[in-house]
Amino acid sequence: MSRYFPHTAYAEDQPLSHTILTTHVLTRAITMGTVIGAGSFTGKDIYRRLRGRPPVAIAMPRSQLFFRAAGVSTLWTLGIVSLGLVGRMWGREEIEWQDRSWRLLENQGQVECDDWTYGGMVAGLGAAATVARPRGLLGVLGLVGTGSLAGRCIDKRENEFVPQRELEMLRSSEGHSEARPTQLMLRLVCSFGLGGSGFVS
């Protein structure tokens, strides 16, 4: 989805900066909430088995319990991360929103990661409507989050910050030995100096 947002040549011209940054943060919150929910569900299950306790008799398949746990965790994570975003960006000037959102769109790794994440979310929603049939909205949310996590795991691309313009420069300079120090410098600056995410100070 992020690749469909308008992307300008300069950060100060970036439109829809609030929408872009908020969408990015909430999308990552869904994936994070699913990871927390899955870890909590699995940890409790392992602990119960190690203690030799019999499984709790609940008239609901384990998959439904898993999706519900992931949904509850995702809902909490969305709320907490939303408050964090408001607290972080409260009173910031428009150019700071634009800079963060512009860097997100400039980062090819982030854009491709979003493609897989949103694709997984759509697949999860489709599964909720046709195959898994989770119970309640929390179950649906948990399945969507599981899809986002699956899409994130499928994405094998290194998520380092290499802006499109610098990436084109690197590709065009291949084969020229004198350009090698410049390539190394660009990678160092892009990876460590600018950071891979737009939600930074």
Secondary structure as GFF3:
##gff-version 3
##sequence-region A 1 201
A	DSSP	three_ten_helix	2	4	.	.	.	ID=ss1
A	DSSP	three_ten_helix	11	13	.	.	.	ID=ss2
A	DSSP	alpha_helix	17	50	.	.	.	ID=ss3
A	DSSP	alpha_helix	62	89	.	.	.	ID=ss4
A	DSSP	alpha_helix	94	106	.	.	.	ID=ss5
A	DSSP	alpha_helix	108	130	.	.	.	ID=ss6
A	DSSP	alpha_helix	136	154	.	.	.	ID=ss7
A	DSSP	alpha_helix	164	172	.	.	.	ID=ss8
A	DSSP	three_ten_helix	177	179	.	.	.	ID=ss9
A	DSSP	alpha_helix	180	188	.	.	.	ID=ss10
A	DSSP	pi_helix	189	193	.	.	.	ID=ss11
###
